[in-house]
Amino acid sequence: MNFQLPRQFTLPTTLTPYDGLGDPKQHIKKFRSIMIVNGASDPILCRCFPSFLDGPALDWFCSLPTDSISRFQELAKQFEDHFAASAIYLHDSDYLTTVKQGPQESLKDYITRFTKIAMRIPDLHPEVHLHAIKSGLRPGKFQEAIAVAKPKTLTEFREKAKGQIDIEELRQARKSERSASTKEDDKPREDRKNFKPTPRYESYTQFNAKRDDIIKEILNFKLIKPPRKAGSYPELKNADKSKYCTFHQKFGHTTDECVIAKDLLERLARQGHLDKFIAGHMQNRSTSTAEPSSAGTSSKDKGKVPTQPRGVINCISGGYAGGGIQAPLESAHIEQCSHLGIPPTILSRRRRFLR
């Protein structure tokens, strides 16, 4: 304790103080290696060692009897004996036989995990290391390839493993690409319910009927097919029961609000399949096929040009037209004229004229 430290000597800062937990032998090894690099002598080791103790370990050092330590080897021996129970349990080479590759564990992950455990085993023989890592392989093609190749060193084993790791990583990359392409279909329904399609057309046709009725009619006549799995999906908990879409056969939105149904009707209308539901087309059609009334004209129709008759029916009548009056012939003539659509007033006038 009376030894004076050199003026240019500085304590290293890379060593964490020991607080009573962990392997005391490891702490001594690290302390020695750091101090020897700095050219520390035995008295310097004794003087500097308490600076790297903390908690219960520092309390133990302060409780040592005066003049009980004459050199650093004695201090290290008492330190290791006192904290031997606090050492972290270290596996031996037999523990490596229990390390096995998992059913879904890649070869790269297995070798990494195995290597970390093997590095903690002191004085591990390379042959024991090689035998243990081969024994832990999962049954499969790579295990069979190793059994045939029979690598004799860890270097040979790692060369074989590197090729298998490259194959597994290539398969994983292809699998990720396939899953990314179908990622949209694999999304939960709760994530897809916020999807809102955008209209395809800038302007839409005005129909003379409700879209709901048009959808019902074209579905009834099988002009279109209902959407795939329509009505088979379970209802959403928050679906508005007051709104129903005839096209999708689901609650939550109306047919007029459905962009998909709206675009479908517009496409059919532009193709000429929904002419009878378009107001302008119906008006032109009714006007072109309407027949004027022969019973009379109103004041609004006086200036209109009369339409041409469709045809003329010529009739040859006999009997009383050539002379005498015969009741049976007259009755037959009246019945024939009635079939031809001649008004009764004309018949009555002709009857008076003949008589």
C-alpha positions in Angstrom: 0.0 0.0 0.0 3.0 2.3 0.4 4.1 1.8 -3.2 3.9 5.0 -5.2 2.4 4.6 -8.7 4.3 6.1 -11.6 3.3 9.6 -12.6 2.5 8.7 -16.2 0.5 5.6 -15.2 -3.3 5.8 -16.0 -6.0 3.2 -15.2 -7.6 1.5 -18.2 -11.3 2.2 -18.8 -12.2 -0.9 -20.8 -12.8 -3.3 -17.9 -16.2 -3.3 -16.2 -15.9 -3.5 -12.4 -16.8 -6.9 -10.8 -19.9 -6.6 -8.4 -19.9 -10.2 -7.1 -21.9 -11.8 -10.0 -20.2 -13.8 -12.7 -17.1 -15.9 -13.1 -14.3 -14.5 -10.9 -11.6 -16.3 -12.9 -12.7 -14.5 -16.0 -12.4 -11.2 -14.2 -8.9 -12.0 -13.1 -7.9 -13.0 -16.6 -9.2 -9.8 -18.1 -7.6 -7.7 -15.4 -4.2 -9.3 -15.9 -4.2 -9.0 -19.7 -5.1 -5.3 -19.6 -2.6 -4.4 -16.9 0.3 -6.3 -18.4 -0.1 -4.5 -21.7 0.4 -1.3 -19.7 3.6 -2.7 -18.2 2.2 -3.1 -14.7 4.3 -4.8 -12.0 3.0 -6.9 -9.1 2.7 -4.0 -6.7 0.7 -2.0 -9.3 -1.6 -5.0 -9.8 -2.3 -5.1 -6.1 -2.9 -1.3 -5.8 -5.1 -1.1 -9.0 -7.2 -4.2 -8.4 -9.7 -2.6 -5.9 -10.5 0.1 -8.6 -12.2 -2.6 -10.6 -14.4 -3.9 -7.8 -17.9 -2.8 -6.9 -20.7 -3.6 -4.5 -20.2 -6.8 -2.5 -16.9 -7.4 -4.1 -15.5 -4.1 -2.9 -16.9 -4.7 0.6 -15.1 -8.1 0.6 -11.8 -6.4 -0.3 -12.2 -3.8 2.5 -12.8 -6.5 5.0 -9.4 -8.2 4.4 -7.1 -8.3 7.5 -4.2 -5.9 7.5 -0.9 -7.3 6.1 -2.7 -10.5 4.9 -1.7 -10.1 1.2 1.9 -10.0 0.2 1.6 -10.4 -3.6 -1.1 -10.3 -6.3 -1.2 -14.1 -6.7 -2.5 -14.4 -3.1 -5.1 -11.7 -3.7 -6.3 -13.4 -6.8 -6.5 -16.8 -5.1 -8.6 -15.5 -2.2 -10.8 -13.6 -4.6 -11.5 -16.7 -6.7 -12.2 -18.9 -3.7 -14.6 -16.3 -2.1 -16.7 -15.7 -5.2 -16.6 -19.3 -6.6 -20.3 -19.8 -6.0 -21.1 -16.7 -8.1 -19.5 -18.1 -11.2 -21.8 -18.5 -14.2 -22.3 -22.2 -15.0 -20.1 -23.3 -17.9 -21.1 -26.2 -20.1 -18.6 -28.9 -20.8 -18.2 -30.8 -24.1 -20.9 -33.3 -23.2 -23.5 -30.5 -23.3 -22.9 -30.1 -27.0 -24.5 -33.5 -27.7 -27.8 -32.0 -26.5 -27.8 -29.1 -29.0 -30.0 -30.1 -32.0 -31.2 -28.3 -35.1 -34.9 -27.4 -34.8 -37.6 -28.6 -37.3 -38.0 -25.2 -38.8 -34.5 -23.8 -38.0 -32.3 -22.9 -40.9 -28.8 -24.3 -41.1 -27.3 -20.9 -40.7 -29.2 -20.2 -37.5 -28.3 -23.7 -36.2 -24.5 -23.3 -36.8 -24.6 -19.8 -35.3 -26.3 -21.0 -32.1 -24.0 -24.0 -31.8 -20.9 -21.9 -32.3 -21.9 -19.5 -29.5 -22.3 -22.3 -27.1 -19.1 -24.0 -28.1 -17.1 -20.8 -27.6 -18.0 -20.8 -23.9 -16.5 -24.3 -23.4 -12.9 -24.1 -22.4 -10.3 -26.3 -24.1 -12.8 -27.8 -26.5 -11.2 -30.3 -28.8 -11.9 -29.7 -32.6 -12.8 -33.3 -33.2 -15.4 -33.2 -30.4 -16.7 -30.0 -31.8 -17.0 -31.5 -35.3 -18.7 -34.7 -34.1 -21.2 -32.8 -32.0 -22.2 -30.4 -34.7 -22.7 -33.2 -37.2 -24.8 -35.2 -34.7 -27.1 -32.2 -34.1 -28.2 -31.9 -37.8 -31.8 -32.3 -38.6 -32.6 -35.5 -40.7 -32.7 -34.5 -44.4 -30.7 -34.2 -47.6 -27.9 -32.2 -46.1 -27.4 -34.7 -43.2 -27.2 -37.5 -45.8 -24.7 -35.4 -47.9 -22.5 -34.9 -44.8 -22.7 -38.7 -44.0 -21.4 -39.4 -47.6 -18.8 -36.7 -47.7 -17.4 -37.4 -44.2 -15.6 -34.1 -43.6 -12.6 -34.6 -41.3 -12.2 -31.0 -40.2 -14.4 -28.1 -39.2 -13.1 -26.2 -42.3 -14.4 -29.0 -44.6 -17.7 -29.1 -42.8 -18.2 -25.3 -43.1 -17.4 -25.5 -46.9 -20.2 -28.0 -47.3 -22.5 -26.0 -45.0 -21.9 -22.8 -47.0 -23.3 -24.3 -50.2 -26.5 -25.6 -48.3 -26.9 -22.2 -46.7 -26.8 -20.5 -50.1 -29.5 -22.8 -51.4 -31.8 -22.2 -48.4 -31.4 -18.4 -48.7 -32.3 -18.6 -52.4 -35.4 -20.6 -51.6 -36.4 -18.1 -48.9 -36.0 -15.2 -51.3 -38.3 -16.9 -53.9 -40.8 -17.6 -51.2 -40.8 -14.0 -50.1 -41.4 -12.9 -53.7 -44.4 -15.2 -54.1 -45.8 -14.1 -50.8 -45.4 -10.4 -51.7 -47.3 -10.9 -55.0 -50.3 -12.3 -53.0 -49.9 -10.0 -50.1 -53.1 -8.1 -51.0 -55.2 -11.2 -51.0 -53.8 -12.4 -47.6 -54.7 -9.2 -45.8 -57.2 -9.5 -43.0 -60.7 -8.4 -43.9 -60.6 -5.6 -41.4 -57.6 -4.1 -43.3 -59.4 -4.3 -46.6 -62.7 -2.8 -45.5 -61.4 0.8 -45.8 -60.6 0.2 -49.5 -62.6 2.7 -51.7 -62.6 2.1 -55.5 -62.4 5.2 -57.7 -64.9 5.9 -60.5 -63.7 5.0 -64.0 -65.8 7.5 -66.0 -65.9 11.3 -65.8 -69.7 11.5 -66.6 -72.5 9.1 -66.1 -75.8 8.4 -67.9 -79.1 9.5 -66.3 -81.5 6.6 -66.2 -85.3 6.8 -66.0 -85.3 4.2 -63.2 -83.4 3.5 -60.0 -80.1 1.7 -60.3 -81.4 -0.8 -57.7 -84.3 -1.8 -60.1 -82.0 -1.9 -63.1 -79.6 -4.2 -61.3 -82.4 -6.5 -60.3 -83.7 -6.7 -63.9 -80.4 -7.4 -65.6 -79.5 -10.0 -62.9 -82.9 -11.6 -63.4 -82.4 -11.8 -67.2 -78.8 -13.0 -66.7 -77.4 -10.1 -68.7 -74.6 -10.0 -66.1 -73.4 -12.4 -63.4 -73.3 -11.4 -59.7 -69.9 -10.8 -58.2 -67.9 -13.9 -57.1 -68.9 -15.1 -53.6 -71.7 -12.5 -53.4 -73.5 -12.8 -50.2 -71.2 -15.6 -48.9 -68.9 -13.4 -46.8 -69.8 -12.9 -43.1 -71.5 -9.6 -42.3 -69.3 -7.0 -40.7 -70.1 -6.1 -37.1 -70.4 -2.4 -37.9 -72.4 -2.8 -41.1 -75.3 -0.3 -41.5 -78.4 -2.5 -41.8 -80.4 0.4 -43.3 -78.2 0.3 -46.4 -78.3 -2.6 -48.8 -76.5 -3.2 -52.2 -78.4 -5.3 -54.6 -75.3 -6.0 -56.7 -73.1 -7.2 -53.9 -76.0 -8.6 -51.8 -74.5 -7.0 -48.7 -75.4 -4.4 -46.1 -73.3 -1.4 -45.4 -73.8 0.7 -48.6 -76.6 1.3 -51.1 -76.7 0.4 -54.8 -76.5 4.1 -55.7 -73.4 4.5 -53.5 -71.7 1.5 -55.0 -69.0 2.7 -57.4 -68.6 -0.8 -58.9 -72.3 -1.2 -59.8 -72.3 2.4 -61.1 -69.4 1.7 -63.5 -71.0 -1.6 -64.6 -74.3 0.1 -65.6 -72.4 2.9 -67.4 -70.4 0.3 -69.4 -73.6 -1.6 -70.3 -75.4 1.7 -71.2 -72.5 2.7 -73.6 -72.7 -0.7 -75.2 -76.4 -0.2 -75.9 -77.8 -2.8 -73.5 -79.8 -0.3 -71.4 -81.5 1.8 -74.0 -84.9 1.4 -72.5 -83.7 2.8 -69.1 -82.4 6.0 -70.8 -85.0 8.8 -70.6 -84.1 10.5 -74.0 -84.2 7.2 -75.9 -87.6 6.2 -74.5 -89.1 9.6 -75.4 -87.9 9.5 -79.0 -89.1 5.9 -79.4 -92.6 6.7 -78.0 -92.9 9.7 -80.3 -91.9 7.9 -83.4 -94.3 5.0 -82.8 -97.3 7.0 -81.6 -100.5 6.9 -83.8 -102.8 10.0 -84.1 -106.4 9.7 -82.8 -109.1 9.4 -85.4 -111.9 10.4 -83.0 -111.1 14.1 -83.2 -108.4 16.8 -82.8 -107.9 19.3 -80.1 -107.1 23.0 -80.5 -103.4 22.3 -80.2 -103.5 19.7 -83.0 -105.4 21.9 -85.6 -102.2 23.2 -87.2 -100.7 19.7 -87.6 -100.6 18.0 -91.0 -102.8 14.8 -91.0 -101.0 11.6 -91.3 -101.4 9.4 -94.4 -103.7 6.3 -94.1 -101.9 3.0 -94.0 -104.1 1.5 -96.8 -107.5 1.4 -98.6 -110.0 -1.5 -98.5 -112.3 -1.8 -101.5 -115.6 -3.6 -101.0 -118.2 -4.9 -103.6 -121.7 -5.0 -102.1 -124.9 -6.3 -103.8 -128.5 -7.1 -102.9 -130.6 -4.1 -102.3 -128.1 -1.8 -103.9 -129.4 -2.8 -107.3 -133.1 -2.5 -106.5 -135.5 -3.9 -103.9 -135.1 -4.0 -100.2 -134.5 -7.3 -98.6 -134.2 -7.5 -94.8 -131.8 -10.5 -94.7 -129.4 -8.9 -97.2 -129.5 -5.6 -95.4 -128.7 -7.3 -92.1 -125.8 -9.2 -93.6 -124.5 -6.0 -95.2 -124.6 -4.1 -91.8 -122.8 -7.0 -90.1 -120.1 -7.0 -92.8 -119.6 -3.2 -92.5 -119.3 -3.5 -88.7 -116.5 -5.9 -89.2 -114.8 -3.4 -91.4 -115.0 -0.7 -88.8 -117.5 1.5 -90.5 -119.3 3.8 -87.9 -123.0 3.1 -87.2 -123.9 6.7 -88.1 -122.8 6.1 -91.7 -124.8 2.9 -91.9 -127.9 4.7 -90.5 -127.6 7.5 -93.1 -127.1 5.0 -96.0 -130.1 3.1 -94.7 -132.3 6.2 -94.8 -131.0 7.1 -98.3 -131.8 3.7 -99.7 -135.2 3.6 -98.2 
